[in-house]
Amino acid sequence: MNIENVLQKQREFFASGKTFDVNFRKEMLKKLYDAVRNNEEKINNALKSDLGKSGFEGFMCEVGLSLTEISYMIKNVKKFAKRKIVKTPLPQFASVSYKQSVPYGNVLIMSPWNYPFLLTIEPLADAIAAGNTAILKPSAYSPETSKVLKEILDETFDEGFVKVITGGREENAALLHQKFDLVFFTGSQAVGKEVLRCCSEHLTPAVLELGGKSPCIVDKSAKISLAARRIVFGKFLNCGQTCVAPDFILCEKGVREKLLDAIKKEITRQFGEKPLENPDYGKIISQKHFDRVKGLIDTEKVAFGGETDAKSLKIAPTVMTDVTFDDKVMQEEIFGPILPILTYEKTEDLYTNLMGGQKPLALYIFSEDRKNIKEITKKIPFGGGCINDTVIHLATSEMGFGGVGESGMGSYHGKTGFDAFSHTKSIVDKKTFMDLPMRYQPYNRKIYGKLLRMFLR
């Protein structure tokens, strides 16, 4: 496929002005919604093949959330696209000031393999709502889902409007050397740096959704059994391959054993006595990632789980204790079903351990101490998070989702997503029936000096 030809078609499509029409955007969003709804079974089968996801989890975490974002945009795109009148300063009398959101133009959306459908369709919905054309590049690590995405979207849209390009590193490099008006990337920090380097060549703005080691704090006031249940859900969802999964626990020392016992019980309750035989428990995406995750397990520190099956690429939910920040498992984002438990003695230790390093994508705190919650969530930098739960903060179109520092730049979802794919023009509409002379030379300091100071203060 000639990528330059596809991009040229999209430039011509955008130049036609079609996407500036809000009714056109709504029509395209409805087509996207119907395409997803009508292909649910095909999508779920692809997710099962790539990641071992059950139909229930595939709908809950990918298809259903995609439909929610699309329908939210259908309901709100007219309001989001409408110009917003703002207050005009008195010295600008007589005029009207307003902000107008306009599309960037031709955008590139590069999506990852861990939630390959959701993390392609959600930004696409935001891009369409904002009035852009889009080239989509899904991950080569999830080939079946990429194949389905291409089939569905190529059937639904003109390639001048939306086009899926599959492939690997060669295609990624070819795309990143083209001049787009915006690049939206979800993936690892290492690849994110390369994306940003390529964008800098054309001064192209970029939204980067990356990751990091997201901490989960549990203090002595927490409801331990409930904390364990929600931590186990968030950590081992999608076999731990979730960018906002709790990467590790920082537990107040006095409740560690109680929490550990509760987590063990929850793993058994949610995944059974033999998780590797549970048909609803997923698998690691590839042999390469399986070997990497398995290599993070220190068998001497395994308190629960640790079983692996190389043939099926499965690793059982694994809990490690007596872990320190110097251990191998703490040197990189785990992105797999390993849960290290570290401890702290006083709240001040949290700031020592969590501030000054890389800023995580998420932070979770389980506590009934409102003062402690307020202090921790205010002082420690992170992208977003939950109090007394995990991962669910991203499952809403009413709040933006994104990282900070090393975990990303820019946010999306709902209105924030519309804004991410829009440029906001600030415009002053100056009236012609009068003209205040004070700004023109020659300056009359005697007449207008005091008046000017009264206006500008």
LINFENZI-V705285 format. One record per pair of residues at least 6 apart in sequence whose ideal C-beta (glycine too) atoms are under 6 Angstrom apart, sorted by sequence separation. I is the first residue (numbers start at 1). J is the second residue. If there is no record, write none. Layout:
i j
I J
I J
//
This chain:
i j
18 24
47 53
165 171
272 278
275 281
284 290
344 350
367 373
402 408
88 95
112 119
127 134
199 206
271 278
308 315
386 393
394 401
111 119
138 146
251 259
365 373
402 410
412 420
88 97
111 120
153 162
218 227
297 306
307 316
384 393
402 411
124 134
185 195
196 206
235 245
271 281
401 411
410 420
438 448
44 55
47 58
86 97
138 149
153 164
234 245
235 246
305 316
329 340
365 376
400 411
234 246
305 317
306 318
401 413
85 98
305 318
400 413
44 58
109 123
150 164
294 308
373 387
83 98
84 99
149 164
216 231
231 246
304 319
120 136
150 166
183 199
192 208
303 319
397 413
398 414
400 416
83 100
323 340
397 414
120 138
192 210
302 320
303 321
301 320
323 342
363 382
383 402
43 63
107 127
146 166
317 337
318 338
319 339
320 340
321 341
383 403
183 204
189 210
301 322
364 385
383 404
116 138
176 198
293 315
315 337
359 381
360 382
361 383
363 385
364 386
365 387
366 388
40 63
116 139
179 202
182 205
183 206
184 207
185 208
186 209
290 313
362 385
381 404
180 204
383 407
107 132
109 134
113 139
116 142
354 380
364 390
103 130
106 133
107 134
108 135
109 136
110 137
111 138
112 139
103 131
104 132
113 141
117 145
133 161
134 162
135 163
136 164
137 165
140 168
103 132
113 142
116 145
120 149
283 312
284 313
36 66
216 246
283 313
36 67
276 307
283 314
211 243
214 246
220 252
296 328
214 247
216 249
217 250
218 251
219 252
276 309
296 329
213 247
220 254
224 258
228 262
232 266
215 250
220 255
224 259
228 263
232 267
33 70
225 262
229 266
32 70
137 175
224 262
228 266
232 270
276 314
264 304
276 316
29 70
218 259
275 316
275 317
296 338
361 403
239 282
293 336
29 73
238 282
29 74
359 404
359 405
361 407
359 406
360 407
26 74
358 406
359 407
267 317
26 77
25 77
66 118
73 125
77 129
62 115
65 118
69 122
62 117
66 121
70 125
22 78
62 118
66 122
69 125
73 129
263 319
22 81
123 184
108 175
119 186
108 180
43 117
106 180
112 186
106 181
107 182
108 183
109 184
110 185
111 186
112 187
105 181
104 181
104 182
236 317
247 334
256 343
251 341
253 343
14 105
14 106
50 142
248 340
249 341
250 342
251 343
253 345
50 144
241 335
250 344
11 106
49 144
50 145
10 106
240 336
240 337
46 144
239 337
29 128
46 145
28 128
236 337
46 148
25 128
25 129
235 339
43 148
25 131
42 148
20 131
19 131
39 152
35 152
244 361
243 361
244 362
246 364
14 133
13 133
213 333
35 156
212 333
211 333
10 133
31 156
114 241
215 354
227 366
141 285
222 366
246 390
141 286
222 367
212 358
214 360
221 367
13 160
213 360
214 361
221 368
244 391
13 161
212 360
214 362
215 363
216 364
217 365
218 366
219 367
221 369
212 361
10 160
211 361
9 160
234 390
6 163
234 391
230 389
230 390
3 174
7 178
113 285
210 403
212 407
210 407
210 408
209 408
208 408
208 409
207 410
207 420
54 280
53 282
52 282
51 282
52 283
126 412
130 418
123 412
129 418
132 421
126 417
130 421
126 418
130 422
127 421
126 421
104 423
101 422
102 423
101 424
102 425
72 397
99 424
100 425
99 426
69 397
98 427
97 428
95 428
96 429
95 429
95 430
95 431
94 431
80 418
72 414
91 455
90 455
//
